């Protein structure tokens, strides 16, 4: 057997059954190249003995390869939102582990990955335990095993299981009043829409003007939703919400011209102006964080949905009492 390098990559060469075999080990590490040579020799011996050869996908591979294959398989029978989630989580796995061989993914490597991700911040917020656990689970699934099978001594990080809460009347008022004074011209109508429709954040963010009907009492038609039952539902607009969205429509028209049905209600923008009505705003997180901080209310955007649902339940309860 002979090992030699071409550039930084190791190659192996040997003679088997009178035939010279020369092949790249696809690695910069000599020890891995030795293992690759042994694996190749074993495959030839199995084939010569009439035994099934090991499939090529069982040979030494890198994290990038298995993630790419997993994402391709995943698109076949999963929802669009799940596919997007896997794609986004896999991007971090590629960034930090992509170049590693699967054989290098020992427990120490996984712990190091979890520590790095936990220390990373996005706009001042560190990654939560649930996000990091999900990434490791995706990696294990891509490799064809479970977390416990691959790394039994690596414990999952603690996850926040807070299901949210409903704001009281004073908190809701403080949020809306503060949003109305915010520098962002999108945050007030956006928050008001969430508070008075119970829409999920993404449902509101991707609303188009064709889904907002100002005729009569007015209503909003929901497009894509997290659940099948939520798709296409119609939500009546209160007089206050109709007034807020009408003012918002007038402002958008003053900046962009006559509104088109396929334009987004909350279009792509920067701090100075609206950018592209054919694309929805990517995030209102910065404006939202400033609103809740100035209002002195500790809550999430999704808590506005909890608040709306709670008010509906209370109204229905009151209606039942009055009918007795």
C-alpha positions in Angstrom: 0.0 0.0 0.0 1.2 3.5 -0.7 -0.2 6.8 0.6 0.8 10.0 -1.1 -0.4 13.6 -1.3 -1.5 15.8 -4.2 -1.6 19.3 -2.9 -3.3 18.9 0.5 -5.4 15.9 -0.4 -4.2 12.3 0.4 -4.4 9.5 -2.2 -3.9 5.8 -1.8 -2.6 3.2 -4.2 -2.4 -0.6 -4.0 -2.5 -3.7 -6.2 -5.4 -6.2 -5.9 -5.8 -9.3 -8.0 -3.2 -8.0 -10.4 -5.0 -4.7 -10.8 -3.6 -1.3 -9.7 -6.1 0.7 -7.7 -5.4 4.4 -7.3 -8.0 6.7 -5.7 -8.4 10.0 -3.8 -9.2 9.6 -0.1 -10.9 13.1 -0.3 -9.3 14.1 3.0 -6.4 16.2 4.3 -5.8 13.8 7.2 -3.5 10.8 6.8 -5.3 8.6 9.4 -8.6 9.0 7.5 -6.9 8.2 4.2 -5.6 5.0 5.8 -9.2 4.1 6.8 -10.4 4.9 3.3 -7.9 2.6 1.8 -8.9 -0.2 4.1 -12.5 0.3 3.2 -11.8 0.3 -0.5 -9.8 -2.9 -0.2 -12.6 -4.6 1.8 -15.1 -3.6 -0.9 -13.0 -5.3 -3.5 -12.6 -8.4 -1.4 -16.3 -8.7 -0.8 -17.0 -8.3 -4.5 -14.4 -10.9 -5.3 -16.1 -13.3 -2.9 -19.5 -12.7 -4.4 -20.8 -10.8 -1.4 -22.9 -7.6 -1.8 -20.7 -4.6 -2.0 -21.3 -1.7 0.5 -23.4 1.0 -1.0 -21.5 4.1 -2.1 -23.5 6.2 0.3 -22.1 4.3 3.2 -18.6 5.4 2.4 -17.0 8.3 4.2 -19.0 11.4 3.7 -19.2 15.0 5.0 -21.9 16.7 6.8 -22.7 18.9 3.8 -23.5 15.9 1.7 -25.9 14.2 4.1 -27.7 17.5 4.8 -28.2 18.1 1.1 -29.6 14.6 0.6 -31.8 14.9 3.6 -33.3 18.3 2.4 -34.0 16.8 -1.0 -35.9 13.8 0.6 -37.7 16.1 3.0 -39.3 18.1 0.3 -41.2 15.1 -1.0 -43.8 14.7 1.8 -43.7 17.6 4.1 -45.4 21.0 4.3 -43.9 24.1 2.9 -43.4 25.6 6.4 -41.6 22.5 7.7 -39.4 22.4 4.6 -38.4 26.1 5.2 -37.7 25.4 8.8 -35.4 22.5 8.0 -33.6 24.6 5.4 -33.1 27.4 7.8 -31.8 25.2 10.6 -29.6 23.2 8.2 -27.9 26.4 7.2 -26.3 26.8 10.6 -25.2 23.1 10.7 -23.5 23.7 7.3 -21.8 26.9 8.6 -20.3 25.3 11.6 -20.0 21.6 10.8 -20.4 21.3 7.0 -16.8 20.4 6.2 -16.5 17.7 8.8 -16.6 14.0 8.1 -19.4 12.1 9.7 -16.9 10.0 11.6 -15.7 13.3 13.3 -19.1 14.0 14.7 -18.4 12.7 18.2 -20.1 13.9 21.4 -17.4 16.5 22.0 -18.0 18.1 18.6 -21.8 18.2 19.2 -21.4 19.8 22.6 -19.0 22.4 21.1 -21.6 23.1 18.4 -24.3 23.6 21.0 -22.1 26.0 23.0 -21.2 28.0 20.0 -24.8 28.4 18.9 -25.9 29.2 22.4 -23.4 32.1 22.5 -24.4 33.5 19.2 -26.7 36.5 19.2 -29.1 38.0 16.6 -30.1 41.5 17.3 -29.2 41.1 20.9 -31.0 37.8 21.4 -29.2 34.5 22.0 -30.4 31.3 20.5 -32.9 29.4 22.6 -32.5 25.8 23.7 -35.4 24.6 21.5 -33.8 26.0 18.4 -30.5 24.3 19.1 -32.0 21.0 20.0 -34.0 21.1 16.8 -30.8 21.6 14.8 -29.1 18.6 16.4 -32.2 16.5 15.8 -32.2 17.4 12.1 -28.5 16.5 11.9 -29.2 13.1 13.5 -32.1 12.5 11.1 -30.0 13.4 8.1 -27.5 10.7 9.3 -30.3 8.2 9.5 -30.3 7.8 13.3 -31.8 9.2 16.5 -30.0 11.7 18.8 -29.9 9.0 21.6 -28.3 6.4 19.3 -25.6 8.7 18.0 -24.7 10.8 21.1 -26.3 9.1 24.2 -24.4 11.2 26.7 -25.2 14.6 25.2 -28.2 16.0 27.0 -30.7 18.3 25.3 -30.8 21.9 26.4 -33.6 23.3 28.5 -36.5 24.6 26.4 -38.9 27.4 27.1 -42.4 25.9 27.2 -44.1 29.3 28.0 -47.4 29.1 26.1 -47.9 32.9 26.3 -50.5 35.0 28.0 -53.3 37.5 27.4 -52.6 41.1 28.0 -54.9 43.1 30.3 -56.6 46.1 29.0 -54.0 48.6 30.3 -51.2 46.7 28.8 -52.9 46.4 25.4 -53.6 50.1 25.4 -50.0 50.9 26.3 -48.7 48.8 23.4 -51.1 50.4 20.9 -50.5 54.0 22.1 -46.7 53.5 22.0 -46.8 51.8 18.6 -48.8 54.8 17.2 -45.9 57.1 18.2 -43.1 54.8 16.9 -40.8 55.9 14.0 -41.9 52.9 12.0 -45.0 53.7 10.0 -45.8 50.0 9.7 -45.7 48.8 13.3 -48.9 50.5 14.5 -51.3 49.1 11.8 -49.5 45.8 12.0 -49.9 45.5 15.8 -53.5 46.9 15.6 -54.3 44.2 13.0 -53.0 41.4 15.2 -54.8 42.7 18.3 -58.2 43.0 16.5 -58.2 39.9 14.3 -56.2 37.2 16.1 -54.1 36.7 13.0 -50.7 35.0 13.4 -47.7 37.3 12.8 -46.9 35.7 9.4 -50.5 35.7 8.3 -50.7 39.4 8.8 -47.2 40.1 7.4 -48.1 38.4 4.1 -51.5 40.0 3.7 -52.1 41.5 0.2 -54.6 44.3 -0.5 -56.7 41.8 -2.4 -57.4 40.1 0.9 -58.7 43.3 2.6 -62.3 44.2 1.7 -63.4 47.6 2.8 -66.9 47.3 1.4 -69.7 47.3 3.9 -68.6 46.4 7.4 -65.3 45.1 5.9 -63.5 41.8 6.3 -60.1 40.2 5.9 -59.6 36.9 4.1 -56.7 34.8 5.4 -54.4 33.3 2.7 -51.7 30.8 3.8 -51.9 29.6 7.3 -50.0 27.4 9.8 -52.9 24.9 9.7 -55.2 23.7 7.0 -58.3 24.8 9.0 -56.9 28.4 9.1 -56.6 28.8 5.3 -59.2 31.0 3.6 -61.0 31.9 6.8 -62.8 35.3 6.8 -62.5 37.7 9.7 -64.9 40.7 10.1 -63.3 44.0 10.7 -64.3 46.2 13.6 -64.9 49.9 12.9 -61.7 50.8 14.6 -59.6 48.3 12.6 -61.3 49.4 9.3 -60.4 53.0 10.1 -56.7 52.2 10.9 -56.3 50.1 7.8 -58.0 52.7 5.7 -55.5 55.3 7.0 -52.7 52.9 6.3 -53.9 52.3 2.8 -54.1 56.1 2.1 -50.5 56.5 3.4 -49.2 53.6 1.2 -51.0 55.2 -1.8 -49.4 58.5 -1.2 -45.9 56.8 -1.3 -46.4 54.2 -4.0 -49.4 55.4 -6.1 -52.7 53.6 -6.6 -52.8 50.3 -4.7 -52.6 47.1 -6.7 -54.4 43.9 -5.5 -51.2 41.9 -5.5 -49.3 44.4 -3.4 -48.6 43.6 0.2 -50.3 45.5 3.0 -47.1 45.6 4.9 -44.5 46.0 2.1 -40.7 45.6 2.2 -39.3 48.8 3.7 -36.3 50.4 5.4 -36.2 53.0 8.1 -36.7 55.8 5.6 -39.2 54.6 3.0 -41.2 51.8 1.5 -39.0 49.8 -0.9 -41.0 47.1 -2.8 -44.7 46.5 -2.5 -44.3 43.2 -4.3 -42.4 41.8 -1.3 -43.7 41.6 2.3 -41.7 43.2 5.1 -39.1 40.8 6.3 -39.3 41.6 10.0 -40.7 44.2 12.3 -38.7 42.9 15.2 -36.7 46.0 15.8 -39.7 48.3 15.9 -41.7 45.8 18.0 -38.9 45.5 20.6 -38.7 49.3 20.9 -42.5 49.5 21.3 -42.8 46.9 24.1 -39.7 48.3 25.9 -41.0 51.9 25.9 -44.5 50.7 26.8 -43.0 48.7 29.7 -44.9 45.6 28.8 -43.2 42.2 28.8 -44.9 40.2 26.0 -44.5 38.6 22.6 -46.2 39.4 19.3 -48.1 36.1 19.6 -49.5 37.2 22.9 -51.7 39.7 20.9 -53.4 36.6 19.4 -53.9 35.2 22.9 -55.4 38.5 24.0 -57.8 38.5 21.1 -58.9 34.9 21.7 -59.4 35.6 25.4 -61.6 38.6 24.6 -63.7 36.5 22.3 -64.2 33.9 24.9 -65.1 36.5 27.6 -67.6 38.1 25.2 -69.2 34.7 24.4 -69.4 33.9 28.1 -71.1 37.3 28.8 -73.5 36.7 25.9 -74.5 33.3 27.4 -75.1 34.8 30.8 -77.3 37.6 29.4 -79.4 35.0 27.5 -80.2 33.1 30.7 
